[in-house]
């Protein structure tokens, strides 16, 4: 009896090395992008906005508590 499961390094991989459907492999290779690469472009806008929001929230809490 042969074992049909993938080896652990391949089973836990983000993208498996072997695909049963060649169209799925082409789609995955084409669409697979590093999420970090997409997010980094927005950081110069998002971080200052979040800092301003946090300062307003902390000021609001300070005013309410006094």
C-alpha positions as a printed NumPy array, in Angstrom:
array([[  0.   ,   0.   ,   0.   ],
       [  1.489,   3.325,  -1.033],
       [  1.098,   6.572,   0.842],
       [ -0.529,   9.267,  -1.312],
       [ -0.028,  12.145,   1.145],
       [  2.468,  14.908,   0.451],
       [  5.729,  15.057,   2.37 ],
       [  5.591,  17.458,   5.356],
       [  7.731,  20.166,   3.76 ],
       [  5.469,  20.243,   0.714],
       [  2.204,  19.848,   2.61 ],
       [  3.   ,  22.842,   4.8  ],
       [  4.331,  24.967,   1.942],
       [  2.519,  28.161,   1.029],
       [  2.316,  27.009,  -2.567],
       [  2.775,  23.303,  -3.294],
       [  5.315,  22.243,  -5.881],
       [  3.016,  19.759,  -7.615],
       [ -0.454,  20.619,  -8.917],
       [ -2.958,  18.153, -10.32 ],
       [ -4.403,  20.873, -12.562],
       [ -1.951,  22.76 , -14.81 ],
       [ -4.368,  25.714, -15.092],
       [ -4.394,  26.033, -11.31 ],
       [ -0.588,  26.112, -11.256],
       [ -0.505,  28.859, -13.902],
       [ -3.138,  30.869, -12.046],
       [ -1.389,  30.476,  -8.686],
       [  2.027,  31.41 , -10.063],
       [  0.521,  34.425, -11.803],
       [ -1.546,  35.687,  -8.861],
       [  0.767,  34.759,  -6.016],
       [  2.305,  37.946,  -4.703],
       [  3.942,  38.856,  -1.5  ],
       [  1.323,  40.616,   0.612],
       [  4.011,  42.672,   2.269],
       [  5.016,  44.124,  -1.093],
       [  1.47 ,  45.401,  -1.607],
       [  1.137,  46.901,   1.862],
       [  4.486,  48.72 ,   1.918],
       [  3.312,  51.207,  -0.715],
       [  0.547,  52.458,   1.606],
       [  2.636,  52.795,   4.766],
       [  3.687,  56.467,   4.25 ],
       [ -0.009,  57.381,   4.206],
       [ -1.446,  54.925,   6.718],
       [  1.055,  55.353,   9.564],
       [  0.701,  59.152,   9.963],
       [ -3.087,  58.88 ,   9.701],
       [ -3.17 ,  56.216,  12.404],
       [ -0.883,  58.338,  14.6  ],
       [ -3.209,  61.331,  14.265],
       [ -6.235,  59.153,  15.015],
       [ -4.529,  57.718,  18.086],
       [ -3.618,  61.2  ,  19.379],
       [ -7.228,  62.365,  18.999],
       [ -8.51 ,  59.258,  20.756],
       [ -6.089,  59.699,  23.646],
       [ -6.986,  63.402,  23.924],
       [-10.673,  62.503,  23.924],
       [-10.132,  59.982,  26.727],
       [ -8.144,  62.536,  28.722],
       [-10.893,  65.148,  28.367],
       [-13.627,  62.674,  29.316],
       [-11.752,  61.412,  32.4  ],
       [-10.987,  64.857,  33.811]])
